[in-house]
Amino acid sequence: MLKNRVKELRARHNFTQSDLGELVGATRQTVGMIEKGDYAPSVLLALKIAKALRVDLEEVFWIEGEEEK
């Protein structure tokens, strides 16, 4: 299962879900679903989110159970 820290990292930048959505070309609803783990973003969207949050992709998204590897 894909896990993420989008909500935490978004809050560090004082972005709303709408703010982040606008930066990455997604809706507020999509950002909310990603944060809750109800939606796995495409590779392109995941890369855009990481860039907008100014972190490496692996700091935002990981597969549960593989974080120790």
C-alpha positions in Angstrom: 0.0 0.0 0.0 1.2 3.5 -0.9 1.8 5.8 2.1 2.5 9.5 2.1 3.3 12.6 4.1 1.5 15.1 1.8 -0.7 16.6 4.5 2.2 17.1 6.9 4.5 18.6 4.2 1.7 20.7 2.8 1.1 22.2 6.3 4.8 23.1 6.6 4.3 25.4 3.6 1.0 26.7 4.8 -0.6 25.4 1.6 -4.3 24.6 1.5 -5.4 21.5 -0.4 -6.6 23.9 -3.1 -3.2 25.7 -3.1 -1.3 22.5 -3.7 -3.8 21.3 -6.3 -3.4 24.5 -8.3 0.4 24.1 -8.2 0.3 20.6 -9.5 -2.7 20.7 -11.8 -5.1 18.7 -9.6 -8.3 19.4 -7.7 -8.7 20.0 -4.0 -10.6 16.7 -3.9 -7.8 14.8 -5.5 -5.3 16.2 -3.0 -7.6 15.2 -0.1 -8.0 11.7 -1.5 -4.2 11.3 -1.8 -3.7 12.5 1.7 -6.2 10.0 3.1 -4.6 7.2 1.0 -7.8 6.7 -1.0 -6.1 7.6 -4.3 -2.6 6.6 -5.6 -1.4 9.5 -7.8 0.3 8.9 -11.2 4.0 9.0 -11.3 3.8 12.4 -13.0 1.5 13.8 -10.3 3.6 12.4 -7.5 6.7 14.0 -9.0 4.9 17.4 -9.3 3.7 17.1 -5.6 7.3 16.4 -4.4 8.6 19.3 -6.4 5.9 21.7 -5.1 6.7 20.6 -1.6 10.5 21.0 -2.3 11.4 17.5 -1.2 12.6 14.3 -2.9 9.8 11.9 -4.0 10.9 9.3 -1.4 10.3 11.8 1.4 6.6 12.1 0.3 5.6 8.7 -0.9 6.7 5.2 0.0 5.3 1.6 -0.2 4.3 0.4 3.2 6.7 -2.2 4.5 9.6 -1.1 2.3 10.6 2.0 4.3 13.3 0.0 6.1 15.0 -1.3 2.9 
